[in-house]
Each structure stands twice: as structure tokens, then as C-alpha cells.
Amino acid sequence: MKPNILMIVVDQLTSFVLRSYGGGVCKTPHLDKLAEQGVVFENMYCNYPLCSPSRAALMTGRLPSRIGAYDNGAELPASMPTFAHYLRSQGYYTAISGKMHFIGPDQFHGYEERLTTEIYPADFGWTPVTSYSEADVDDERRYAAGTSTTETVRDSGPAARTMQIDYDEEVCHRAVQEIFMQARHGDGRPFALTVSFTHPHDPYVTTREYWNRYTEDEIDRPRVPFVGPSERDPHSEALFYHYGQDKAPIDDETYKRARRGYYGMISYCDDLVGRLISALADAGVDKNTVVIFTSDHGDMIGERGMWFKKTLFEPAVAVPLLIWAPQMFEPGRVASPVSLIDILPTLNELAGGSAADLVTEIDGRSLLPALLKRPFENRPVFSEHIDGGTKAPRLMVREGGWKLVHSRSYPTQLYNLADDPLELKDLSDDPSGADALARLTKLINDNYDLERLEEEVESDQRVRRFLDEALSKGKVRAWDHLSQAQIDPWFVRKGDAFPHVERRGYLRYSDE
């Protein structure tokens, strides 16, 4: 029997804060249990430290640059197969509750149902307004649409309600409802439900309940202290200004409040995960469901004095991946580097498919051998930062313990993560790194034509900026999906007789 699949995606969760990844402060009992009973991928990466491109990579198994996912305003074509298409082809009912940051008129991409709307725009409005050549212009700089600023870091603290809480409460409610609906009224197909939360994305604001789960004394110091802008590598210096940190500096008290808020938001996410797992158990489907937990990208949360994403340092690109299915996979840990593009081929195999079913080239590989403790080859992992706060594409490749960051417009950076996990010593000019530098540079050059990529990005953005302007004139037709609860089959209609109508909604506990 094919397993059900519950994939939980959170937004902007760096892995190092979780206890299963070495963290010591964050309180996440539900995730801790998933990690204890499941498989932990210790070196999991996003393929782009930005929401929409990273999620496009997750959905398609393709590197963002190969599908035109250049920034937060780039369209995912309807003709691009996603894991939802493959699962649907394998006989699954597919649904999503929450955010996937799809840009364009296709807001389904293989899902049969969308249980909620998106939290962010579906149009081209978040296409960057500056070209690469203008990226360093600071005169009369204005904040761009869709770009966080450190002003929001200074908002950190408790609040009774936020837009993000409103959204994620709806996402979780609809997802729990869908689990019970499938158990009661499903058509016999296994379900593949994606539940995608917007927490713990900045601003770092949460309710008193979660704020008070931590005290100021519990908040840990950054592992790498503040580095002044003039002492940083050129790209990290540019991000200081891109995020407006010169206008809204972060003092020590604000840092603590921000991380406290971030941890509170993660504890909130953990409770949402707990609700979903409880729903699986109450619906009697937990023993035939594979649960996958991951994040679209990480967050610097004050490490090096840096915030948010758009950098290729580990806190921004290293994300959790927990896969829980005790009936199928023994608990364990996998050290080999992997990334979000590996999710599609993994789900395809879990559904009973094979590589022969894939109708387009993909860049990921199935994680099933690692889950089954079979031989699992180490392969290079790539992450891209193509636009937004950069004057040229920046690329990361990790192979074994070595990590290279390469760009045509910024100095190369090379780190030996096996000896230097905090990336404190750049070995790009050190003889000890010469062999790794040559090998990883060749991997970049073999996989990318950077000059051509820059041209394609600027051309694509120019077109989208024109289209966005043109479509804003006259009658505007929004691409945003507006969901409507499917209530007719489930509630009282047309004078249905009691008690039959009530009993139709019962789902007894499986142990009674």
C-alpha cells in the first residue's frame, strides 16, 4: 500500500538552532521527537536563500537558474513538472494548505486543491527594480518592495496577533480539517498534503505565550560576533546597506529581543507541527504516513551582525530535513550533503515511481537509499544567489567538507567546514586549500555560464517590469488564488435527517 505523505515546510528556519542540529536553547519537543524517531539529514541545504526561487527548486527538483527562478518576482511556468504532478500521476490526491510563493496565473502546479490563498503577491510586482550595474548605488536609496529591513528587527517583541499568525492559524486549521476529511470521505487514493507555514519569517514577533517560553537570560550570544561593515567581505558589506542597517542599527538589547522572538516563533511552529501529528494519529492514518519537515531557507539572526538571508553563509543556506516514518525507516542520521532539489525524486520513488517516470531532466537525486541505509554517494550540492542585494550572481558549491562561494563580481571564498564550521577562515589564498579551490571552481565552471546567466537575468527582469507596469493599467485581473471551503458534502444541507447526518461526520479513534 502506498504511504500517505505529509510535507511540512516552514519559512526561514536555520537548522543550527534546533536541538537535533546542536542547538541548546530552542524549545521544540515535537520536532525533537520527529528527529529522535526519524532520519535527520545533518547537512541539508536550500538551493537559493530567498523564498520563491527556493520553493520553485523544491517543487521541481531543478536548480533555480535552470528554470528562470531568478528572484521573488519570477514566474514558475505551468509547463514545468512538479512533485505534485508526479504524485498525482502515481495515483495520489494532492493538496496544499499555505504558502508556496507561486508567481504567475497558475497557482496550482499539480495540486488538485489549494486550501488557502498565498500570503504574498502572485504577480510580477516583486521583480527587482535595479539592474546588476545599479546594485551598489546608495544615493537616495529607497527600500524595494518585498525586501526586509532591519527596522523590523527593532520591532521584535510580543503581540496579541500578527498577519503571520492569522495566516498560519488558517493554514493549520485547514490542513487538520483536510486530514480528517480524507480519513472520512476520501476516494481511496493515498493523500499527499503539503502544509507550508510563513513562520518563523521576520519580523520576530510572537504572542506572549511563546515570548514567555524564553527568558532574556536564556538567549544565547551569536556564535560569530558582530563584524563591522568595513571589515566584512565585499558582498556582506553591501548587504549591511541593502537591509538598511546603517539607518536602523541593532544594539545588544535589540539582538536579544530579536532572537527571543525568533525562538518563540519556532516554538509556535513546533506546536503547529504537533497539531498535525496529533491529527494523523486521531484520524488513524499516522502509521501509513511519511512526514517530511524542512524549510525554504535559513536566517542569519544576528550571526556576524547579519540578518535575514541573501547570503551564502551557513545560517542562511543550511536548513533542517527530518523524515519520519518509523514503520518504513529506522531512526538515524545522514551526514552526506543534500538539498531541496532532492525532494522531488525522493517523493517520486516513495510513491512507487522511478527515474524512468521523470519527463524532464532534474538536478536532484533520490534520498531513498539513505533512508533505507543503503550505499549513498556523496555528490556536490549547489546553492545560488542570483539577485536582490548582489551586483552579479553568486554561487555556492559544497563537496564533502569543502565549500566554495564564487562570483564574477566578488572575491572567491573557500572554507573547510570540517575544521571550520563557522566559516571564520577563508582559505581561497591559502596553499592548504589550493586543490579544493581548483576542483570546486571547475565544478562551478562546468555547471554555469555566468556571463550568459547575467544577461538572461537582466533580460527576463526587464520584460517582467514592463509586463507588471502594463498589467497595472486599466482593468486589473489578479492571479492570486482565493480559496473557498468545500462544505457542501460535509455539513447539513437540504433537510438531511438526524442522526444519520451527524453520524456521517464521525471518525472513531482507531484504538476504540
C-alpha positions as CSV (number, residue, x, y, z in Angstrom):
1,M,0.0,0.0,0.0
2,K,1.4,3.4,-0.9
3,P,2.0,5.7,2.1
4,N,0.3,9.0,2.6
5,I,2.7,11.9,2.5
6,L,2.6,15.0,4.8
7,M,5.2,17.5,3.9
8,I,5.6,20.4,6.3
9,V,7.6,23.4,5.1
10,V,8.4,26.4,7.3
11,D,9.9,29.7,6.2
12,Q,13.3,31.0,7.2
13,L,14.3,28.4,9.8
14,T,18.0,27.9,10.1
15,S,19.0,24.4,11.2
16,F,21.6,25.2,13.8
17,V,19.1,26.4,16.4
18,L,17.3,23.1,16.6
19,R,18.4,20.6,19.3
20,S,18.7,17.9,16.6
21,Y,21.3,20.1,14.9
22,G,23.2,21.0,18.0
23,G,21.1,23.9,19.3
24,G,20.7,24.3,23.1
25,V,18.0,27.0,23.6
26,C,15.1,26.5,21.2
27,K,12.2,24.5,22.8
28,T,10.7,22.2,20.2
29,P,9.5,18.9,21.8
30,H,7.5,17.8,18.7
31,L,10.4,18.3,16.3
32,D,12.8,16.7,18.8
33,K,10.5,13.6,18.8
34,L,10.4,13.5,15.0
35,A,14.2,13.7,14.9
36,E,14.6,11.0,17.6
37,Q,12.3,8.6,15.8
38,G,13.1,9.6,12.3
39,V,16.0,10.3,9.9
40,V,18.0,13.6,10.3
41,F,19.9,14.9,7.3
42,E,22.7,16.8,9.0
43,N,23.9,18.8,6.0
44,M,20.7,19.9,4.2
45,Y,20.8,23.0,2.0
46,C,18.4,25.2,0.3
47,N,19.2,26.0,-3.3
48,Y,18.6,29.7,-3.1
49,P,18.4,31.8,0.2
50,L,15.2,33.5,-0.9
51,C,11.6,32.3,-0.7
52,S,10.1,32.0,-4.2
53,P,13.2,30.7,-6.0
54,S,14.0,28.2,-3.2
55,R,10.4,26.9,-3.3
56,A,10.5,26.6,-7.0
57,A,13.6,24.4,-6.7
58,L,11.8,22.3,-4.0
59,M,8.8,21.8,-6.2
60,T,10.6,21.0,-9.4
61,G,13.9,19.2,-8.5
62,R,15.7,21.8,-10.6
63,L,18.2,24.5,-9.7
64,P,16.6,27.9,-9.8
65,S,18.8,29.3,-12.6
66,R,17.7,26.4,-14.9
67,I,14.0,27.2,-14.6
68,G,14.2,31.0,-14.6
69,A,13.5,31.3,-10.9
70,Y,15.8,34.3,-10.6
71,D,14.1,36.3,-7.8
72,N,10.9,36.7,-5.8
73,G,9.0,38.1,-8.8
74,A,9.9,35.3,-11.3
75,E,7.1,33.1,-12.8
76,L,7.1,29.3,-12.4
77,P,5.9,28.1,-15.8
78,A,2.8,25.9,-15.8
79,S,4.6,23.6,-18.2
80,M,7.2,22.8,-15.5
81,P,6.5,19.4,-13.8
82,T,6.5,19.5,-10.0
83,F,6.4,16.7,-7.4
84,A,2.6,17.4,-7.2
85,H,2.3,16.4,-10.8
86,Y,4.3,13.2,-10.3
87,L,2.4,12.2,-7.2
88,R,-0.9,12.9,-8.9
89,S,0.2,10.8,-11.8
90,Q,1.1,8.0,-9.4
91,G,-2.5,8.0,-8.0
92,Y,-2.3,10.4,-5.2
93,Y,-4.7,13.1,-4.1
94,T,-2.6,16.2,-3.9
95,A,-3.5,19.4,-1.8
96,I,-1.6,22.3,-0.3
97,S,-2.5,24.4,2.6
98,G,-0.4,27.5,2.9
99,K,2.4,29.3,1.2
100,M,4.4,28.2,-1.8
101,H,5.0,31.6,-3.3
102,F,4.0,30.7,-6.8
103,I,4.3,33.6,-9.2
104,G,2.0,33.7,-12.3
105,P,-1.5,32.7,-13.3
106,D,-1.0,29.0,-12.4
107,Q,-1.5,28.9,-8.7
108,F,-1.8,25.1,-8.5
109,H,1.2,23.5,-10.3
110,G,-0.2,20.0,-10.0
111,Y,-2.1,20.3,-6.7
112,E,-5.8,19.3,-7.0
113,E,-6.8,21.6,-4.2
114,R,-5.5,24.8,-2.6
115,L,-7.0,25.1,0.8
116,T,-5.8,28.7,1.4
117,T,-4.6,31.7,-0.5
118,E,-1.0,32.8,-0.7
119,I,0.3,35.3,1.9
120,Y,2.4,37.2,-0.7
121,P,1.6,38.6,-4.2
122,A,1.3,36.3,-7.2
123,D,2.2,39.0,-9.8
124,F,5.5,40.4,-11.1
125,G,5.5,43.3,-8.6
126,W,8.4,41.9,-6.6
127,T,10.7,41.9,-9.6
128,P,13.9,43.8,-8.6
129,V,13.8,47.4,-9.8
130,T,17.6,47.7,-10.2
131,S,19.9,46.0,-12.6
132,Y,23.2,44.4,-11.6
133,S,25.1,47.5,-12.6
134,E,23.0,49.6,-10.2
135,A,23.2,47.3,-7.2
136,D,25.8,49.3,-5.4
137,V,24.1,52.7,-5.8
138,D,23.4,54.1,-2.4
139,D,22.5,57.7,-3.2
140,E,18.9,58.4,-2.4
141,R,18.5,54.6,-1.8
142,R,14.9,53.5,-1.2
143,Y,13.7,50.2,0.1
144,A,12.4,47.9,-2.6
145,A,9.1,46.1,-2.4
146,G,9.4,42.7,-0.8
147,T,12.8,43.5,0.9
148,S,13.1,43.2,4.7
149,T,14.9,46.0,6.6
150,T,16.5,46.0,10.0
151,E,13.8,48.3,11.1
152,T,11.6,45.2,11.5
153,V,14.3,43.7,13.7
154,R,13.7,46.6,16.1
155,D,10.0,45.6,16.2
156,S,10.8,42.3,17.9
157,G,8.6,41.5,20.8
158,P,5.3,40.1,21.9
159,A,2.0,41.0,20.1
160,A,-1.5,39.6,20.5
161,R,-1.8,39.0,16.8
162,T,0.1,39.4,13.6
163,M,-0.6,38.8,9.9
164,Q,1.6,35.8,10.0
165,I,-0.2,34.3,13.0
166,D,-3.6,34.9,11.2
167,Y,-2.2,33.2,8.2
168,D,-0.7,30.2,9.9
169,E,-3.7,29.6,12.1
170,E,-5.8,29.3,9.0
171,V,-3.2,27.1,7.3
172,C,-3.0,24.7,10.2
173,H,-6.8,24.6,10.7
174,R,-7.5,23.9,7.0
175,A,-4.7,21.2,7.0
176,V,-6.1,19.4,10.1
177,Q,-9.5,19.6,8.6
178,E,-8.2,18.1,5.4
179,I,-6.6,15.2,7.2
180,F,-9.9,14.3,8.8
181,M,-11.8,14.8,5.6
182,Q,-9.5,12.4,3.8
183,A,-9.9,9.8,6.5
184,R,-13.7,10.1,6.5
185,H,-14.6,10.9,2.9
186,G,-11.5,10.2,0.8
187,D,-11.9,8.4,-2.5
188,G,-9.5,5.6,-1.7
189,R,-6.4,7.3,-3.0
190,P,-3.4,8.0,-0.7
191,F,-3.1,11.7,0.0
192,A,-0.1,13.9,-0.4
193,L,-0.7,17.1,1.7
194,T,1.7,20.0,1.7
195,V,1.4,22.3,4.7
196,S,3.5,25.4,4.4
197,F,3.8,28.0,7.1
198,T,5.1,31.5,7.0
199,H,6.7,31.3,10.4
200,P,9.4,31.9,11.6
201,H,10.0,34.5,8.9
202,D,10.8,38.0,10.2
203,P,9.6,40.2,11.8
204,Y,10.4,38.4,15.0
205,V,7.1,39.0,16.7
206,T,5.0,36.4,18.5
207,T,2.3,36.1,21.2
208,R,3.0,36.4,24.9
209,E,2.5,32.6,25.2
210,Y,5.5,31.9,23.1
211,W,7.5,35.0,24.0
212,N,7.3,33.9,27.7
213,R,8.6,30.4,26.9
214,Y,12.0,32.1,27.0
215,T,13.7,34.5,29.3
216,E,16.3,37.1,28.4
217,D,18.9,35.1,30.3
218,E,18.3,32.0,28.1
219,I,19.1,33.8,24.8
220,D,22.5,32.7,23.5
221,R,25.1,35.0,22.1
222,P,25.9,34.8,18.4
223,R,28.5,32.2,17.7
224,V,30.3,34.7,15.5
225,P,30.3,38.2,17.0
226,F,29.4,41.4,15.1
227,V,31.7,42.2,12.2
228,G,31.7,45.8,11.1
229,P,30.8,46.6,7.5
230,S,34.3,47.7,6.6
231,E,35.7,44.5,8.0
232,R,33.4,42.2,6.0
233,D,33.9,40.6,2.6
234,P,32.5,43.0,-0.1
235,H,29.2,41.3,-0.5
236,S,28.4,41.1,3.2
237,E,29.3,44.8,3.4
238,A,26.9,45.5,0.6
239,L,24.1,43.6,2.5
240,F,24.6,45.9,5.5
241,Y,23.4,48.8,3.4
242,H,20.9,46.7,1.3
243,Y,19.0,45.9,4.5
244,G,19.3,49.5,5.8
245,Q,21.3,48.5,8.8
246,D,23.2,51.9,8.6
247,K,19.8,53.6,9.2
248,A,18.5,51.1,11.8
249,P,21.5,49.7,13.7
250,I,21.0,46.8,16.1
251,D,22.2,47.1,19.6
252,D,22.7,44.2,22.1
253,E,19.3,44.5,23.7
254,T,17.6,44.5,20.3
255,Y,19.6,41.5,19.3
256,K,18.4,39.5,22.3
257,R,14.8,40.6,21.7
258,A,15.0,39.5,18.1
259,R,16.4,36.1,18.8
260,R,14.0,35.6,21.6
261,G,11.2,36.4,19.2
262,Y,12.6,34.1,16.6
263,Y,12.8,31.2,19.1
264,G,9.3,31.9,20.2
265,M,8.1,31.8,16.6
266,I,9.9,28.4,16.2
267,S,8.2,27.1,19.3
268,Y,4.9,28.2,17.8
269,C,5.8,26.3,14.6
270,D,6.6,23.3,16.7
271,D,3.1,23.4,18.3
272,L,1.6,23.6,14.8
273,V,3.6,20.5,13.9
274,G,2.2,18.8,17.0
275,R,-1.3,19.6,15.9
276,L,-0.7,18.0,12.5
277,I,0.9,14.9,14.0
278,S,-2.0,14.6,16.5
279,A,-4.5,14.8,13.7
280,L,-2.7,12.0,11.8
281,A,-3.0,9.8,14.9
282,D,-6.6,10.7,15.7
283,A,-7.5,10.0,12.1
284,G,-5.9,6.6,12.3
285,V,-3.5,7.3,9.4
286,D,-0.2,8.0,11.2
287,K,1.1,4.5,10.7
288,N,0.9,4.8,7.0
289,T,2.1,8.4,6.6
290,V,5.6,9.7,5.8
291,V,6.2,13.1,7.4
292,I,8.8,15.3,5.9
293,F,9.8,18.6,7.7
294,T,12.1,21.2,6.1
295,S,12.5,24.9,5.5
296,D,12.8,27.0,2.3
297,H,16.0,28.8,3.6
298,G,17.6,29.9,6.8
299,D,18.2,33.2,8.7
300,M,21.4,34.8,9.9
301,I,19.6,36.0,13.1
302,G,22.5,38.2,14.1
303,E,25.4,35.9,13.4
304,R,28.3,38.2,12.3
305,G,25.9,41.1,12.9
306,M,24.0,40.0,9.8
307,W,20.2,39.4,9.4
308,F,17.7,37.6,7.2
309,K,19.0,35.9,4.0
310,K,20.5,36.7,0.6
311,T,23.9,35.4,1.7
312,L,25.6,32.1,1.3
313,F,26.9,31.7,4.8
314,E,25.7,28.6,6.6
315,P,23.0,30.1,8.8
316,A,21.2,31.4,5.6
317,V,21.5,28.2,3.5
318,A,21.6,25.3,5.9
319,V,18.1,24.1,6.7
320,P,16.6,21.1,8.6
321,L,15.4,18.0,6.9
322,L,13.6,15.4,9.1
323,I,11.9,12.4,7.6
324,W,9.7,10.5,10.0
325,A,8.1,7.1,9.1
326,P,9.0,4.6,11.9
327,Q,7.1,1.9,10.1
328,M,9.4,2.3,7.0
329,F,12.7,3.8,8.1
330,E,14.9,3.2,11.1
331,P,15.9,6.2,13.0
332,G,19.3,7.6,12.0
333,R,21.4,10.4,10.8
334,V,22.8,11.1,7.3
335,A,26.0,13.2,7.0
336,S,26.2,13.5,3.2
337,P,25.3,17.0,1.9
338,V,21.9,17.1,0.3
339,S,19.5,19.8,-0.8
340,L,15.9,20.7,-1.6
341,I,16.1,19.6,-5.2
342,D,16.4,16.1,-3.9
343,I,12.8,16.1,-2.5
344,L,11.1,15.6,-5.9
345,P,12.9,12.4,-6.9
346,T,12.5,11.1,-3.3
347,L,8.8,11.6,-3.3
348,N,8.5,10.0,-6.8
349,E,10.2,6.9,-5.5
350,L,8.2,6.8,-2.3
351,A,5.1,6.9,-4.5
352,G,6.3,3.8,-6.4
353,G,7.8,5.7,-9.3
354,S,11.3,5.5,-10.8
355,A,13.8,7.7,-12.7
356,A,12.2,6.4,-15.9
357,D,9.0,8.3,-15.0
358,L,10.7,11.7,-15.0
359,V,9.7,13.5,-18.2
360,T,12.3,16.3,-17.9
361,E,15.9,16.5,-16.7
362,I,16.2,17.1,-13.0
363,D,19.1,18.2,-10.9
364,G,18.3,16.3,-7.7
365,R,18.7,12.7,-6.7
366,S,16.5,10.4,-4.5
367,L,17.3,10.2,-0.8
368,L,15.6,6.8,-0.5
369,P,18.9,4.8,-0.4
370,A,20.0,6.9,2.5
371,L,16.6,6.4,4.3
372,L,17.0,2.7,3.8
373,K,20.6,2.7,5.0
374,R,21.9,1.6,1.6
375,P,25.1,3.0,-0.1
376,F,24.6,6.7,-0.7
377,E,27.1,8.5,-2.9
378,N,28.4,11.9,-1.8
379,R,27.7,14.5,-4.5
380,P,28.3,18.2,-4.9
381,V,25.4,20.4,-3.6
382,F,24.8,23.8,-5.2
383,S,23.1,26.9,-3.9
384,E,22.6,30.1,-5.9
385,H,22.0,33.8,-5.0
386,I,21.2,35.4,-8.3
387,D,19.6,38.7,-7.4
388,G,18.4,41.1,-4.7
389,G,21.4,42.6,-2.9
390,T,24.0,41.5,-5.3
391,K,25.7,43.0,-8.4
392,A,26.2,39.6,-10.0
393,P,25.1,36.0,-9.4
394,R,26.8,34.3,-6.5
395,L,27.1,30.5,-6.4
396,M,28.0,28.1,-3.7
397,V,29.1,24.5,-4.1
398,R,29.7,22.1,-1.2
399,E,31.6,18.9,-1.8
400,G,32.4,16.8,1.3
401,G,33.7,19.1,3.9
402,W,34.7,21.9,1.5
403,K,32.6,24.9,0.5
404,L,33.3,27.4,-2.3
405,V,31.5,30.7,-2.9
406,H,32.1,32.1,-6.4
407,S,31.1,35.2,-8.4
408,R,32.3,37.3,-11.3
409,S,31.9,40.5,-9.2
410,Y,33.0,39.4,-5.7
411,P,36.2,37.7,-4.3
412,T,36.1,33.9,-4.1
413,Q,35.6,32.4,-0.6
414,L,36.7,28.9,0.4
415,Y,36.0,27.2,3.7
416,N,36.9,23.8,5.1
417,L,33.7,23.2,7.0
418,A,35.0,20.0,8.6
419,D,37.6,22.1,10.5
420,D,35.9,25.5,10.4
421,P,32.1,25.1,10.6
422,L,31.6,28.8,11.5
423,E,33.4,29.9,8.3
424,L,36.0,32.0,10.1
425,K,39.0,31.4,7.9
426,D,38.8,32.0,4.2
427,L,41.3,29.6,2.5
428,S,41.0,30.8,-1.0
429,D,44.6,32.2,-0.9
430,D,45.9,29.5,1.4
431,P,48.1,26.7,-0.1
432,S,46.2,24.2,2.0
433,G,43.1,24.9,0.0
434,A,44.6,25.0,-3.5
435,D,43.4,21.6,-4.6
436,A,39.9,22.1,-3.3
437,L,39.8,25.6,-4.8
438,A,40.7,24.2,-8.3
439,R,38.3,21.3,-8.0
440,L,35.3,23.3,-6.8
441,T,36.0,26.1,-9.3
442,K,35.9,23.6,-12.1
443,L,32.5,22.3,-10.8
444,I,31.1,25.8,-11.0
445,N,32.5,26.4,-14.5
446,D,31.3,23.1,-15.7
447,N,27.8,23.8,-14.5
448,Y,27.3,27.5,-15.1
449,D,28.0,30.1,-17.8
450,L,28.0,33.1,-15.5
451,E,28.2,35.8,-18.2
452,R,25.3,34.3,-20.1
453,L,23.3,33.9,-16.8
454,E,23.7,37.6,-16.0
455,E,22.4,38.6,-19.5
456,E,19.4,36.2,-19.2
457,V,18.5,37.5,-15.7
458,E,18.6,41.2,-16.8
459,S,16.6,40.5,-19.9
460,D,14.0,38.5,-18.0
461,Q,13.6,41.1,-15.4
462,R,13.3,43.9,-18.0
463,V,10.4,42.0,-19.6
464,R,8.7,41.4,-16.2
465,R,9.0,45.0,-15.1
466,F,7.3,46.1,-18.4
467,L,4.5,43.5,-18.0
468,D,3.9,44.5,-14.4
469,E,3.5,48.1,-15.4
470,A,1.3,47.3,-18.4
471,L,-1.0,45.0,-16.4
472,S,-1.4,47.6,-13.7
473,K,-3.3,49.9,-16.1
474,G,-7.0,49.6,-16.9
475,K,-8.9,46.6,-15.6
476,V,-6.6,44.6,-13.3
477,R,-7.1,40.8,-13.1
478,A,-5.3,39.4,-10.1
479,W,-3.6,36.0,-10.3
480,D,-4.0,35.3,-6.5
481,H,-5.9,32.2,-5.7
482,L,-8.9,32.8,-3.3
483,S,-9.9,29.6,-1.6
484,Q,-13.5,28.5,-0.8
485,A,-14.1,25.9,1.8
486,Q,-15.6,22.7,0.3
487,I,-18.5,22.5,2.7
488,D,-21.4,21.0,0.8
489,P,-20.7,17.3,1.2
490,W,-19.7,17.7,4.9
491,F,-22.3,19.8,6.7
492,V,-26.1,19.8,6.9
493,R,-27.9,20.5,3.6
494,K,-31.4,20.1,2.2
495,G,-33.0,18.9,5.4
496,D,-30.8,15.9,5.9
497,A,-32.2,13.6,8.7
498,F,-30.7,13.2,12.1
499,P,-29.0,11.2,13.4
500,H,-27.7,10.0,10.0
501,V,-26.2,13.3,9.1
502,E,-24.3,13.5,12.4
503,R,-23.0,10.0,12.2
504,R,-21.7,10.7,8.7
505,G,-19.1,13.0,10.3
506,Y,-17.9,10.6,13.0
507,L,-14.4,9.3,12.8
508,R,-13.8,7.0,15.7
509,Y,-10.5,6.7,17.4
510,S,-8.6,3.7,15.9
511,D,-7.9,2.1,19.3
512,E,-11.6,2.1,20.4
